[in-house]
Amino acid sequence: MRRAHNALGAEKEDAEIDLTPMLDVVFIMLIFFIVTASFIKEPGVDVTRPDATTYQSMQDASILVAISADDKIWIDKDEVEPSAVRSVIQRLHDENPKGSLVIQADEDSTNEFLVVVMEAAKAAGVANVAISTEKD
């Protein structure tokens, strides 16, 4: 602590606040929220999914593929060429081998690109593939 002399010669202590413990707490809280946050996977494009009367909830969907109305394939917010779909799915499947693949195909997309994605998933070794629909 520093002591200051005023004009009369009396000593007065300067109050100092140490911010180090507060910064430690803030960093610990930041790490806690980053570790416990649940990350939502999004394909990168809005898709109007077709309606279905039967459905089953899908767990552990680690790969999300979207096919837009203009037949563009999106994976992890990036547009992917049909020839590169297999390698991207393979890389994502290698990161989480127990995860499944969900395809969100727009109701106006053609079946050709749905088949391209399904064949790429099969070739990459993904055992659990599902097509996302809207509940009726």
C-alpha positions in Angstrom: 0.0 0.0 0.0 1.2 3.5 -0.8 0.9 6.2 1.6 0.3 9.8 0.5 1.1 12.9 2.4 -1.5 15.7 2.2 -0.7 19.3 2.7 -1.0 19.0 6.5 1.5 16.2 6.7 -1.0 13.5 7.7 -0.7 10.1 6.0 -3.6 8.7 4.0 -3.8 5.3 2.4 -4.8 4.9 -1.2 -7.4 2.2 -1.8 -6.5 -0.2 -4.5 -8.7 -3.0 -5.9 -7.0 -6.1 -7.2 -9.0 -7.4 -10.3 -7.0 -10.6 -10.7 -9.4 -12.9 -8.7 -12.4 -11.4 -10.6 -10.8 -12.1 -14.0 -10.0 -15.7 -12.8 -13.7 -16.2 -12.0 -14.8 -14.7 -15.3 -12.5 -17.0 -17.3 -13.6 -20.1 -15.3 -17.2 -19.2 -16.0 -16.4 -18.7 -19.7 -14.8 -22.1 -19.9 -17.7 -23.7 -18.1 -20.3 -22.3 -20.5 -18.2 -23.3 -23.6 -17.8 -26.8 -22.4 -21.5 -27.3 -21.3 -23.0 -25.6 -24.3 -25.0 -27.8 -26.7 -24.1 -27.1 -30.2 -26.9 -27.2 -32.8 -25.9 -28.4 -36.2 -27.4 -26.5 -39.1 -27.1 -27.3 -42.8 -26.7 -23.7 -43.9 -29.8 -23.3 -46.0 -33.6 -23.2 -45.2 -35.4 -26.2 -46.5 -39.2 -26.8 -46.8 -39.5 -30.4 -45.8 -42.3 -32.6 -47.1 -45.1 -33.7 -44.8 -45.3 -37.3 -43.5 -47.9 -39.2 -41.5 -45.4 -41.6 -40.0 -42.2 -40.5 -38.4 -39.6 -41.6 -35.9 -37.4 -39.3 -33.8 -33.7 -39.5 -34.7 -31.0 -39.5 -32.0 -27.3 -38.7 -32.4 -27.6 -37.0 -35.8 -24.0 -35.9 -36.2 -24.1 -35.2 -39.9 -26.8 -32.9 -41.3 -27.1 -32.6 -45.1 -29.6 -30.3 -46.8 -30.7 -30.3 -50.4 -32.3 -27.0 -51.5 -35.1 -26.4 -53.9 -32.6 -25.6 -56.6 -30.8 -28.9 -56.1 -27.8 -27.6 -54.2 -26.3 -29.8 -51.5 -25.3 -28.1 -48.2 -23.2 -29.6 -45.4 -22.1 -27.6 -42.3 -23.1 -24.3 -43.9 -21.0 -24.9 -47.0 -22.3 -25.7 -50.5 -20.8 -29.0 -51.7 -20.5 -30.3 -55.2 -22.1 -33.7 -55.8 -18.7 -35.2 -56.6 -17.3 -34.1 -53.2 -20.2 -35.2 -51.0 -18.7 -38.6 -50.2 -15.4 -37.2 -49.0 -17.1 -34.6 -46.8 -19.4 -37.2 -45.3 -16.5 -39.6 -44.8 -14.5 -36.9 -42.9 -17.5 -36.0 -40.7 -18.2 -39.7 -40.1 -14.6 -40.3 -39.1 -15.0 -37.6 -36.4 -18.0 -39.3 -34.9 -18.4 -42.9 -36.1 -21.4 -43.7 -33.9 -23.4 -40.7 -35.3 -26.1 -40.9 -37.9 -26.8 -38.9 -41.0 -30.0 -36.9 -41.6 -30.9 -35.6 -45.0 -33.2 -32.5 -45.2 -34.4 -32.5 -48.8 -36.6 -29.7 -50.0 -40.0 -30.9 -51.3 -39.2 -29.2 -54.6 -35.8 -30.8 -55.0 -35.3 -33.7 -57.4 -34.7 -37.3 -56.3 -31.4 -37.5 -58.2 -29.6 -35.5 -55.5 -31.2 -37.4 -52.7 -29.9 -40.6 -54.2 -26.4 -39.0 -54.6 -26.3 -38.2 -50.9 -27.6 -41.6 -49.9 -25.1 -43.4 -52.1 -22.3 -41.2 -50.7 -23.3 -42.0 -47.2 -23.4 -45.7 -47.9 -20.0 -45.6 -49.6 -18.6 -43.7 -46.6 -19.8 -46.4 -44.2 -22.6 -44.5 -42.5 -25.0 -47.2 -41.3 -27.9 -45.0 -40.0 -29.3 -42.6 -42.6 -32.7 -40.8 -42.3 -34.7 -38.4 -44.3 -36.1 -35.4 -42.4 -39.8 -34.6 -42.8 -42.4 -32.4 -41.1 -45.0 -34.0 -38.8 -48.4 -34.2 -40.3 
